[in-house]
Structures are given as C-alpha cells and as structure tokens.
Amino acid sequence: MSTYERIEFLKSLPMDAKAIAEYIWIDGTGSGLRSKARTFDTGKSAPSPSELPIWNFDGSSTGQAPGEDSEVLLKPQAVFRDPFRGGKDILVVCDCYEPNGNPIKTNTRAAAAAIFKDKRVVDEVPWYGIEQEYTLLNAETHWPLGWPKNGYPGPQGPYYCAVGHDRMFGRDICDAHYKACLFAGVNISGINGEVMPGQWEYQVGPSVGISAGDELVVSRYLLERTCEAAGVLCSLDPKPIPGDWNGAGCHTNFSTKSMRESKPGTRSGWDAIVAGIEKLALKHAEHIAAYGEGNERRLTGRHETASMEAFSWGVANRGASVRVGRNTETDGCGYMEDRRPSSNMDPYVVTSLIAKNIILG
C-alpha cells in the first residue's frame, strides 16, 4: 500500500458518534477565508447552528484584533455538508464577535442580518443570483492556466463557453468544485467558461436574503480547497491581467416579490423593477465604494462593463451598470442584474446594500 493509499484509508475510517466541524470565517482583509476544525458528538447528520458551540481564535494573526487582547469569538450561522471529509462531517459558516458580544469591525454579516430581518424586507422575499467569476493561475508562474509561459494566448473570442484542449483550461477543477457545492448543499445553479482563457464562472442562487451571502462564502471556501488539492491558485482579482482582457465580476441578480409578480392586467412588476433601478441610480457612488477592492481597474466602460463614473441601465445591455433581460421586459415582471460588483466583493455588503436602498429606500 502506497503512502497515498494509507492516508486515504485513514481518512475514510468511521468515527461512530463523533464528527468534525470545520469553522469558516472571513478574515481582516474582508475577502480572505480562514478555518479550523473541532470534534463534536452527533446523533444526527447536520446539527443546526444553535446546537454548535461558540468558539474562538487568535484575531491578532488574522488582522482582526490586537495582540494584547486577541481573542475573537466565532458564532456559527450556517451549516453545510463537508464534501472533503464526507460522512457526518460539516462546514460551519461563522461570523466574528468581541468577548463582550459586539460584532467586530470586519463583521459585515451582522449588519446585513439586521437589514434582512426588517419586516419590510422579509415581506418582499428578496431573491439573489450571484455570478462568481474567478481566474485559475499556475502556482509557479502566477499566470493563468493554459497561457504560454511569459506570453499571451490568441485574442479573446473563442474561449467563452468553449470546448477543446486549446480553448478550455481547468475544466476538471471547475467540475470538481461544482460537484462539491452540490454535495455541500450550496444552491449552485450552473457553471461556464468565461471570455478570458483560464477564467470561469459559477452561479449561486436563487437564494433568499442572508443565505445568499452564506452560500457564496462557503462556495468560495470549497473553490479554494479544490484548487489547493489540485495545486492551482485561484484569483478573485477584478482585473488579473492588464490590457485587452475581460476583468472578473460578481454580477448580482436581484428581485423582490413585487418585481417577480405583476397584478392582473398590469405591468406592476416591470414598474417595480424600473423604480428599483432609479433608486440604485441615486446611490451609485455609495454602491461603487462598497462593490470591491480594485474595481476601478475593471469598470472602465470597456470589456462588457459600464464606466464607474456614471450610472446606466438597459435591456439586454451588457455594457450597462444594470441590465434587464429581454424576457423580463416582454413578461412585464422578473429581475434585474447589477453588473457593477467585482469578483472579490463582500456578498453580505452587496446583497444587504441592494435590499436597503431598493426596499427600505
């Protein structure tokens, strides 16, 4: 038996009434993920977050607390199945608190949860579909997969949703991540190759309220772990390669109950969408400031983006700040797509800001 086979055998041993919970949280960078594991007793396949203990970590090592008072509390908020360990093992999305119970400064989930608990928001049942773009990089060269060493591939055009050895790079990683998300219980709805070679996209949703942020966080964790196993780097940089190449976004599709349904004989759903877009236009600067680090390198008005300097919207227009689908216009109800968020955006900030400015006004 090889060393690899012995390790895999040990990893597969049954644990009877014991299971492993991997606690996951966002670190002080606002986008980086950290995790650590603990053992718990279980008689069921998936305990609820309230059944799991609050834990702690050294915040001085993650940029979230000073060294002289470094303890930060981890509060379980969402539970998913663990596709790496299997069995009854779980992944636990947490947010972070001071010992006195107050959210730490980098805890954006707590503020988002308060917005999503507002009755006006609850009554509108906000749906999100988040399109996460990412770039796979060679671990040694930090150059996109499939690109010539110290060189460039052919111009963009043949790579989007393509098939073929000379056009698609990293499909096995993308597919493995897709299956991992489905196993975990993430509401992932699809994947596709993107315009820039070595770049991919997956979609999370439709998810309601705060669960959209939780599902995107755990999907990013699963992506990092999949790339870790494959010996490949994953970049969420919004413009990983300067020049005439598409950047990476995190387009956020949004609808309320009022947008999805039209009253008989009216186009009230369409009217609600237009009213929502007009509210976004009034808060354009606020949204741009919250939509991701380095997004100014991406939102230039080129490469299927609108310029960050001005708000725009249109039907079937991928060069607009907000796009509305042709079917939505025809049906008189549906959803809108905010194309401004960058690939490294904080999903709790983006989803709650959209809900706040459209529903709460």
C-alpha positions in Angstrom: 0.0 0.0 0.0 1.4 3.4 -1.0 1.7 6.3 1.3 -1.2 8.0 -0.5 -3.4 4.9 -0.2 -2.6 4.6 3.5 -3.5 8.3 4.1 -6.8 7.9 2.1 -7.6 4.7 4.2 -7.1 6.5 7.5 -9.2 9.4 6.3 -12.0 7.0 5.5 -12.2 5.3 8.9 -15.6 5.5 10.6 -16.0 7.7 13.7 -19.2 6.3 15.2 -20.7 9.0 17.3 -18.0 11.6 16.5 -17.9 14.1 13.7 -15.8 17.0 12.6 -17.0 20.6 12.2 -14.8 23.0 10.1 -15.5 26.5 11.3 -15.1 29.1 8.4 -14.8 32.8 8.7 -13.8 35.9 6.7 -10.5 37.4 7.9 -9.4 41.0 8.4 -8.8 41.6 4.7 -12.5 41.4 4.1 -12.2 38.7 1.4 -9.7 36.1 2.7 -11.1 33.0 4.3 -9.8 31.2 7.4 -10.9 27.9 9.0 -10.2 25.4 11.8 -11.8 22.2 12.9 -13.1 20.7 16.1 -14.8 17.4 17.1 -18.4 17.2 18.2 -20.7 14.5 19.4 -23.5 13.8 17.0 -26.5 11.6 16.6 -27.8 13.4 13.5 -26.3 14.2 10.1 -26.5 18.0 10.4 -26.9 20.0 13.6 -28.4 23.5 13.4 -26.1 26.4 14.1 -27.6 27.0 17.5 -26.6 23.5 18.5 -23.0 24.1 17.9 -20.7 25.9 20.4 -19.4 29.4 20.0 -15.6 29.1 19.6 -12.7 31.5 19.4 -9.4 32.2 17.6 -6.4 34.4 17.7 -7.5 37.6 16.0 -4.0 39.1 16.1 -3.0 36.5 13.5 -5.8 37.3 11.1 -5.8 41.2 11.3 -8.9 41.3 13.5 -7.6 42.0 17.0 -4.6 43.5 18.7 -2.0 41.1 20.3 -2.7 42.3 23.8 -6.4 41.4 23.6 -6.5 38.9 20.7 -9.5 36.6 21.5 -12.2 36.8 18.9 -15.4 34.7 19.1 -16.8 32.6 16.3 -20.5 32.3 16.2 -22.0 29.5 14.0 -24.5 30.9 11.4 -25.0 28.3 8.7 -24.2 24.6 8.3 -23.3 22.7 5.1 -22.1 19.1 4.4 -18.4 18.6 4.1 -17.5 17.1 0.7 -13.9 16.7 1.6 -14.3 14.6 4.7 -17.8 13.2 3.9 -19.9 11.2 6.4 -21.5 13.4 9.1 -18.7 16.0 9.0 -19.8 19.6 8.3 -18.7 23.0 7.3 -19.9 25.9 9.5 -20.0 29.5 8.3 -19.4 31.8 11.2 -19.2 35.5 11.9 -16.9 37.2 14.5 -17.6 39.0 17.8 -15.7 40.6 20.6 -15.8 38.8 24.0 -18.5 41.3 25.1 -20.8 40.1 22.3 -20.4 43.1 19.9 -19.6 42.3 16.3 -16.0 43.1 15.4 -15.4 45.9 12.9 -14.9 43.4 10.0 -18.1 41.5 10.7 -20.3 42.6 7.8 -22.7 39.8 8.2 -24.2 41.1 11.5 -25.2 44.4 9.8 -26.6 42.6 6.8 -28.6 40.3 9.0 -30.3 43.3 10.7 -31.4 44.6 7.3 -32.7 41.2 6.2 -34.7 40.8 9.4 -36.6 44.1 8.8 -40.2 43.1 8.2 -40.4 45.3 5.0 -37.5 43.3 3.6 -38.9 39.9 4.8 -42.3 40.6 3.2 -40.6 41.3 -0.2 -38.7 37.9 -0.1 -35.6 39.2 -1.8 -34.0 36.7 -4.2 -30.4 36.8 -5.3 -28.5 35.0 -8.0 -24.7 35.8 -7.8 -22.4 35.1 -10.7 -18.9 34.5 -9.3 -16.1 34.8 -11.8 -12.6 33.7 -10.9 -9.3 33.0 -12.6 -7.2 29.9 -12.3 -3.4 30.5 -12.0 -0.3 28.4 -12.4 1.1 28.1 -8.9 4.7 28.6 -10.1 4.3 31.4 -12.7 1.1 33.0 -11.3 0.0 33.2 -14.9 -3.5 32.0 -16.0 -3.8 28.3 -16.8 -3.3 27.5 -20.4 -1.3 30.7 -21.2 2.1 30.4 -22.8 4.9 31.0 -20.2 5.8 34.7 -20.3 3.4 35.1 -23.2 -0.2 35.6 -24.3 -2.8 33.4 -26.0 -4.7 34.4 -29.0 -7.2 37.3 -28.6 -10.5 36.8 -26.8 -13.4 35.4 -28.8 -13.1 31.6 -29.0 -12.9 30.9 -25.2 -16.3 31.8 -23.8 -18.4 28.6 -23.2 -16.0 26.8 -25.5 -14.9 23.2 -25.9 -11.4 22.0 -26.7 -7.9 21.5 -25.4 -6.7 24.7 -26.9 -9.5 26.8 -25.5 -10.6 25.5 -22.1 -8.2 25.3 -19.2 -9.0 23.9 -15.8 -12.4 22.3 -16.6 -11.7 19.3 -14.2 -11.2 21.8 -11.3 -14.4 23.7 -12.2 -16.4 20.4 -12.4 -15.0 19.1 -9.1 -16.0 22.4 -7.4 -19.4 22.2 -9.0 -20.0 18.7 -7.5 -18.5 19.8 -4.1 -21.0 22.6 -3.9 -24.0 20.4 -4.8 -22.9 17.8 -2.2 -22.4 20.5 0.4 -25.9 21.9 -0.1 -25.0 25.1 -1.8 -27.7 26.3 -4.2 -25.3 26.4 -7.1 -27.3 26.7 -10.4 -24.6 26.4 -13.1 -21.1 27.0 -14.4 -19.5 28.2 -17.6 -16.1 29.1 -19.1 -15.6 32.8 -19.3 -14.3 35.2 -22.0 -10.7 35.3 -20.9 -8.9 32.0 -21.2 -8.3 30.4 -17.7 -11.3 32.2 -16.3 -14.5 30.5 -15.1 -17.8 31.4 -13.6 -20.4 29.7 -11.3 -23.8 30.9 -10.2 -25.2 30.7 -6.7 -28.9 31.1 -6.3 -31.7 31.9 -6.3 -31.1 32.3 -2.6 -33.2 34.4 -0.2 -31.8 37.1 2.0 -28.8 36.4 4.2 -28.5 32.9 2.9 -27.1 34.3 -0.4 -24.1 35.6 1.4 -23.6 32.4 3.4 -23.8 30.2 0.3 -21.3 32.4 -1.6 -18.8 32.3 1.3 -18.9 28.5 1.6 -18.7 28.2 -2.2 -15.6 30.3 -2.2 -14.1 28.1 0.5 -14.9 25.0 -1.5 -13.3 26.6 -4.5 -10.1 27.4 -2.6 -10.0 23.9 -1.1 -10.5 22.3 -4.6 -7.7 24.4 -6.0 -5.5 23.6 -3.0 -5.9 19.9 -3.8 -5.1 20.5 -7.5 -2.0 22.6 -6.8 -3.5 25.6 -8.6 -4.1 29.1 -7.4 -7.5 30.8 -7.5 -7.6 34.6 -8.0 -10.6 36.8 -7.3 -8.8 39.9 -8.6 -11.2 42.0 -10.6 -8.6 42.6 -13.3 -6.0 39.9 -13.1 -4.3 40.6 -16.4 -4.0 44.3 -17.5 -4.7 45.2 -21.1 -7.3 44.0 -23.6 -8.7 41.2 -21.5 -12.0 40.9 -19.6 -11.9 41.5 -15.9 -13.7 39.4 -13.3 -17.0 40.4 -11.8 -19.6 39.1 -9.4 -22.8 40.2 -11.1 -25.6 40.2 -8.7 -29.1 39.4 -9.9 -31.9 40.7 -7.7 -35.7 40.6 -7.4 -38.4 41.3 -4.9 -41.8 39.7 -4.7 -43.2 42.9 -6.3 -40.8 42.6 -9.2 -41.5 38.9 -9.8 -45.3 39.2 -9.9 -47.5 41.6 -11.8 -51.0 42.3 -10.8 -53.6 41.1 -13.3 -53.9 43.3 -16.3 -50.9 45.5 -15.3 -47.1 45.6 -15.7 -46.6 46.3 -12.0 -43.6 44.0 -11.8 -41.9 46.0 -14.5 -42.8 49.2 -12.8 -41.3 47.9 -9.6 -38.0 47.0 -11.4 -37.7 50.4 -13.0 -38.4 52.1 -9.7 -35.7 50.0 -8.1 -33.2 50.8 -10.8 -33.9 54.5 -10.3 -33.2 54.2 -6.6 -29.9 52.5 -7.4 -29.0 55.4 -9.7 -29.4 57.8 -6.9 -27.0 55.8 -4.7 -24.4 55.0 -7.5 -21.4 56.4 -5.6 -22.3 54.6 -2.4 -22.6 51.3 -4.3 -19.3 51.7 -6.2 -17.5 52.4 -3.0 -18.8 49.2 -1.5 -18.5 46.9 -4.5 -15.0 45.6 -4.2 -11.3 46.4 -3.9 -9.6 47.3 -7.2 -12.9 47.6 -9.1 -11.7 50.8 -10.7 -9.3 48.7 -12.9 -12.3 46.8 -14.2 -15.2 49.3 -14.5 -13.7 51.3 -17.4 -16.5 51.2 -19.9 -14.7 48.5 -21.9 -14.8 44.7 -21.8 -18.5 44.4 -21.1 -18.6 46.9 -18.3 -20.0 50.4 -17.8 -17.8 53.2 -16.6 -17.9 53.6 -12.8 -18.1 57.3 -13.4 -21.8 57.2 -14.5 -24.8 55.0 -13.9 -26.6 53.5 -16.8 -29.1 50.7 -17.4 -30.6 49.0 -20.4 -32.5 45.9 -21.7 -30.1 43.2 -22.8 -27.2 45.7 -22.5 -24.0 44.1 -21.0 -22.3 47.4 -21.2 -24.6 49.0 -18.7 -24.4 49.3 -14.9 -27.6 47.4 -14.5 -29.0 45.0 -17.2 -32.6 43.9 -17.5 -33.3 40.7 -19.5 -35.3 40.8 -22.7 -37.7 38.2 -21.3 -38.3 40.4 -18.2 -39.3 43.3 -20.5 -41.6 41.1 -22.5 -43.2 39.4 -19.5 -43.6 42.7 -17.6 -42.0 41.2 -14.5 -38.8 39.4 -13.4 -35.4 40.6 -12.1 -32.5 43.0 -12.7 -28.8 42.3 -12.9 -26.4 44.7 -11.1 -23.2 44.2 -13.1 -21.0 46.6 -11.0 -19.8 44.3 -8.1 -16.3 42.9 -8.5 -15.2 39.3 -8.2 -13.8 40.0 -4.7 -16.8 41.8 -3.4 -18.2 41.1 0.1 -21.5 39.3 -0.5 -23.0 40.5 2.8 -22.3 44.1 2.0 -23.5 43.9 -1.6 -26.7 42.0 -1.0 -27.8 44.0 2.0 -27.0 47.3 0.3 -29.2 46.5 -2.6 -32.0 45.5 -0.3 -31.6 48.6 1.8 -31.6 51.1 -1.0 -34.4 49.4 -3.0 -36.8 48.1 -0.4 -36.1 50.4 2.5 -35.5 53.4 0.3 
